[in-house]
């Protein structure tokens, strides 16, 4: 209940017979001027000019109650209304609620999805590119580990090689008419009698040639073969000469007496060849390119010597 600071205070009222203080009179209070000063907060110049009672005039109560700023007083305690200024209504048209802490704005969410998609796409492209490079490398080269001693003293057990698969590719040899096995090449292949296994041997006989082995000596078309790679000589003799069919080669191991090769199971089809041994990369002391040592026929050397000796004799004469 509101009290009027300008209303005179009634401190002493006679109590009734039951000790209860009677109610304040409901009739309007006296219009006698109030000599008490107006509080400073009610005389602020910024406040509206409100019709408070002054010492020289009394306000018209009826006009006060009609004011839109008036608050209806209680008739028993207030002789004048209490005023308050209504604040201006704010403009809510441009106001937006702030986002929740666990909810990002739409633009940030969109940016996050774009970033995640970019990462996924980059990883996918990297994987695809890696697979492409891997398959291309496997098409061109392949690594190989030497097992056994059939190529001693040129290759050793546990030695690692890089195999060139492109030189013997069917497109290169068939369409481009290039490459193909040459005498002296060290090749990796699957033997006809042991599919699924990889052997490493040296090419000795080419298609159309006749190969003989007598007491470890190799003959090509009846002429002894000079082998610059210096194999460990064998002691065996093949019972029959072998004519190499088209599309096949004759292969031998450098360790002739300890090699499972063409002198045991016959000629090798070209389609069984994996590739040519190109590079040795392990162990480090064996690192280097494997040369294509092309043997020459003994008869050719004899012919060259015979051509040189008469010339030398003529010069001496």
C-alpha positions in Angstrom: 0.0 0.0 0.0 1.4 3.4 -1.0 1.8 6.3 1.5 1.7 9.9 0.7 4.8 11.8 2.0 2.8 15.0 1.9 -0.1 13.7 4.1 0.1 14.7 7.8 1.0 11.8 10.1 -1.5 10.7 12.7 0.6 9.3 15.5 -1.9 9.3 18.4 -5.4 8.0 17.8 -7.7 7.1 20.7 -8.3 3.4 20.9 -11.7 2.0 21.1 -12.9 -0.1 24.0 -11.2 -3.2 22.6 -7.8 -1.4 22.1 -8.1 -1.3 18.3 -7.0 1.9 16.6 -9.8 3.2 14.4 -9.4 3.4 10.6 -8.3 6.7 9.1 -11.2 8.9 7.9 -12.3 8.3 4.4 -13.2 11.9 3.8 -10.8 14.0 1.7 -8.0 15.6 3.8 -7.9 19.2 4.6 -6.9 21.5 1.8 -4.7 23.5 4.1 -1.3 24.1 2.6 1.5 21.7 3.5 4.6 23.6 4.7 7.0 20.6 4.4 9.6 20.9 1.6 9.4 18.9 -1.5 12.1 16.1 -1.7 15.0 16.8 -4.0 14.4 13.8 -6.1 10.9 15.1 -7.0 12.2 18.4 -8.1 14.7 17.1 -10.6 14.6 19.3 -13.7 14.6 16.3 -16.0 11.3 15.0 -14.6 8.1 16.1 -16.2 6.3 19.1 -14.7 3.9 17.2 -12.5 1.1 19.0 -10.6 2.3 18.5 -7.1 0.6 20.5 -4.4 2.3 23.8 -3.6 2.0 26.0 -0.6 -0.1 28.6 -2.6 -2.5 26.3 -4.5 -4.2 23.0 -4.3 -4.4 20.7 -7.3 -7.6 19.7 -8.9 -8.0 16.0 -7.9 -10.3 15.3 -10.7 -7.8 16.4 -13.3 -5.1 14.3 -11.6 -7.1 11.1 -11.8 -7.8 11.7 -15.5 -4.1 11.9 -16.3 -2.7 8.8 -18.1 0.3 8.8 -15.8 -1.7 8.7 -12.6 -1.9 5.7 -10.3 -5.2 5.3 -8.6 -4.6 6.2 -4.9 -6.2 4.4 -2.0 -8.8 6.7 -0.6 -8.0 6.0 3.0 -4.3 6.9 2.9 -3.5 9.1 -0.1 -4.7 12.5 -0.9 -2.7 12.9 -4.1 -1.7 10.4 -6.8 1.9 9.1 -7.1 3.3 9.5 -10.6 5.8 7.5 -12.6 7.1 8.1 -16.1 6.5 5.3 -18.5 9.7 4.4 -20.4 9.7 4.6 -24.1 8.9 1.3 -25.8 12.1 -0.2 -27.5 12.2 -1.0 -31.2 12.3 -4.8 -31.4 12.1 -5.0 -35.2 15.9 -5.4 -35.7 16.6 -7.6 -32.6 17.7 -11.1 -33.1 18.3 -13.7 -30.4 21.9 -14.7 -29.8 22.8 -18.3 -30.9 23.0 -21.0 -28.2 26.4 -21.9 -27.0 26.2 -25.4 -28.6 24.7 -24.2 -31.8 26.9 -22.5 -34.4 25.5 -20.0 -36.9 24.4 -21.4 -40.3 27.4 -19.9 -42.1 29.9 -21.4 -39.6 28.2 -24.8 -40.0 28.4 -24.5 -43.8 32.0 -23.6 -43.6 32.7 -26.5 -41.3 31.1 -29.0 -43.7 33.1 -27.5 -46.6 36.3 -27.9 -44.6 35.6 -31.5 -43.7 34.6 -32.3 -47.3 37.9 -30.7 -48.5 39.9 -32.8 -46.1 38.1 -36.0 -47.2 38.5 -35.2 -50.9 42.2 -34.5 -50.4 42.8 -37.7 -48.6 40.9 -39.6 -51.3 42.8 -38.0 -54.1 46.1 -38.9 -52.3 45.1 -42.5 -51.9 44.0 -42.8 -55.5 47.2 -41.2 -56.8 49.3 -43.5 -54.6 47.5 -46.6 -56.0 48.0 -45.3 -59.6 51.7 -44.8 -59.0 51.9 -48.2 -57.3 50.3 -50.0 -60.2 52.4 -48.1 -62.7 55.6 -49.0 -60.9 54.5 -52.6 -60.7 53.9 -52.6 -64.4 57.4 -51.2 -65.1 59.6 -52.7 -62.4 59.5 -55.2 -59.6 61.8 -56.2 -56.8 63.2 -59.8 -56.5 65.2 -61.7 -53.9 67.7 -64.3 -55.1 67.2 -67.6 -53.4 69.8 -70.4 -53.7 73.3 -70.6 -55.3 72.5 -71.4 -58.9 73.9 -68.0 -60.1 77.1 -68.0 -58.0 79.6 -66.4 -58.5 77.7 -63.5 -60.1 74.6 -63.4 -57.9 74.3 -64.7 -54.3 71.7 -66.0 -52.0 69.7 -63.2 -50.4 70.7 -60.6 -52.9 68.0 -58.1 -53.9 67.4 -57.1 -57.5 65.2 -54.6 -59.4 63.5 -56.3 -62.4 62.9 -54.4 -65.6 59.5 -55.6 -66.9 59.2 -53.1 -69.7 62.0 -54.4 -71.9 60.2 -57.7 -72.4 56.6 -56.2 -72.6 54.5 -57.7 -75.4 53.7 -54.2 -76.7 57.4 -53.3 -76.9 58.5 -56.6 -78.4 55.5 -57.2 -80.6 54.2 -53.8 -81.8 57.4 -51.7 -81.6 59.7 -54.6 -82.5 62.1 -53.6 -79.8 63.7 -55.2 -76.9 63.2 -58.9 -76.2 65.7 -61.3 -74.5 69.3 -61.1 -75.7 72.0 -63.6 -75.1 73.7 -63.0 -71.8 70.6 -61.4 -70.2 69.9 -62.3 -66.6 66.1 -62.9 -66.4 63.5 -63.8 -63.8 60.8 -66.2 -64.9 58.4 -69.0 -63.9 59.7 -72.4 -65.0 57.3 -74.6 -67.0 57.5 -77.4 -64.5 57.2 -75.2 -61.4 54.4 -72.6 -62.0 54.0 -70.0 -59.3 57.8 -70.0 -58.5 60.3 -67.4 -59.7 63.7 -68.5 -61.0 66.7 -66.4 -62.1 68.9 -67.6 -64.9 70.9 -66.4 -67.9 69.8 -66.5 -71.5 72.1 -68.7 -73.6 70.2 -69.8 -76.7 67.8 -67.7 -78.8 64.9 -68.9 -81.1 66.1 -70.9 -84.1 69.5 -71.7 -82.6 70.8 -75.2 -81.8 72.4 -75.6 -78.3 74.7 -78.4 -77.3 76.6 -79.0 -74.0 79.6 -81.4 -74.0 81.7 -81.8 -70.9 80.4 -78.5 -69.6 81.3 -76.6 -72.8 78.3 -74.8 -74.5 78.1 -74.9 -78.3 75.8 -72.6 -80.3 75.1 -73.9 -83.8 78.1 -76.2 -83.5 80.5 -73.4 -82.4 81.9 -73.2 -78.8 80.5 -70.2 -76.9 82.8 -67.7 -75.1 81.1 -66.4 -72.0 82.6 -63.1 -70.6 80.6 -63.4 -67.4 82.9 -66.3 -66.3 80.4 -68.9 -65.1 81.5 -71.7 -62.8 82.1 -74.4 -65.4 80.0 -77.6 -65.5 81.1 -81.1 -66.1 77.9 -82.6 -67.5 77.0 -83.4 -71.1 73.5 -83.1 -72.6 72.6 -86.3 -74.5 71.1 -84.5 -77.4 71.3 -81.1 -79.1 68.3 -78.8 -78.6 66.9 -76.5 -81.3 65.2 -73.6 -79.7 61.6 -73.1 -81.0 60.3 -69.7 -82.0 58.9 -67.8 -79.0 61.3 -69.6 -76.6 64.8 -69.3 -75.2 67.4 -71.6 -73.6 68.5 -70.6 -70.1 71.3 -71.8 -67.8 72.5 -70.9 -64.3 76.0 -69.5 -63.9 76.8 -72.3 -61.4 76.4 -74.9 -64.1 76.6 -78.1 -61.9 74.1 -76.7 -59.3 71.3 -75.2 -61.4 67.9 -76.4 -62.3 67.6 -75.0 -65.8 67.0 -75.7 -69.5 69.4 -78.6 -69.6 67.0 -80.4 -67.2 63.5 -79.4 -68.3 64.0 -77.9 -71.8 63.4 -74.4 -73.4 61.5 -71.6 -71.7 58.5 -69.9 -73.3 58.8 -66.1 -73.6 55.5 -65.5 -71.9 56.9 -67.1 -68.7 59.5 -64.3 -68.4 58.8 -61.7 -65.7 61.6 -59.3 -66.7 65.3 -58.6 -66.9 67.4 -58.2 -63.8 68.5 -54.6 -64.1 69.9 -53.4 -60.7 71.2 -54.9 -57.5 70.4 -52.8 -54.5 71.2 -55.0 -51.5 73.5 -55.7 -49.8 75.3 -52.4 -50.3 78.5 -53.9 -51.4 76.7 -55.6 -54.3 75.0 -52.4 -55.4 75.2 -51.7 -59.1 73.7 -52.2 -62.6 73.7 -55.8 -63.8 75.5 -55.7 -67.2 74.1 -57.4 -70.3 77.2 -59.6 -71.0 76.7 -60.8 -74.5 78.8 -63.9 -75.2 80.6 -64.3 -78.5 81.2 -67.5 -80.4 84.6 -69.0 -80.2 84.7 -69.4 -84.0 84.3 -65.6 -84.4 87.4 -65.0 -82.2 89.4 -67.6 -84.1 88.4 -66.0 -87.4 89.5 -62.5 -86.1 92.8 -64.0 -84.9 93.4 -65.7 -88.2 92.8 -62.3 -89.9 95.2 -60.5 -87.6 98.1 -63.1 -87.7 98.8 -63.0 -91.4 98.7 -59.2 -91.4 101.3 -59.2 -88.5 103.5 -61.7 -90.4 103.3 -59.6 -93.5 104.4 -56.6 -91.5 107.3 -58.5 -90.0 108.4 -59.5 -93.4 
